[in-house]
Amino acid sequence: MAQFEPPIKWNDYEDIAMKLYEKFGDEFNESKIYRIRFTDLMEWVLQIQGFTGKREESNEGHLEMIQSSWVYEWRDNQK
């Protein structure tokens, strides 16, 4: 039986960061994560399985928080 995962929304920054790290792993380091264009980041978030947020609900603040959460996730996995 598959584990139930609640829907992911724009302000679930840590969940989104974990999913992005699972997808890209160490392909993106800290400086590369901060250089990702927001248009690309938004597309990747919208493709996450279980993500229920809508494109029009996104804003710069959400995308900045996703970026920094992703950096923390990347750092945690470098230990």
Secondary structure, DSSP 8 states (H G I E B T S, - for coil): -------B-TT-HHHHHHHHHHHHGGGS-HHHHHTS-HHHHHHHHHTSTTB---GGG--HHHHHHHHHHHHHHHHHTT-
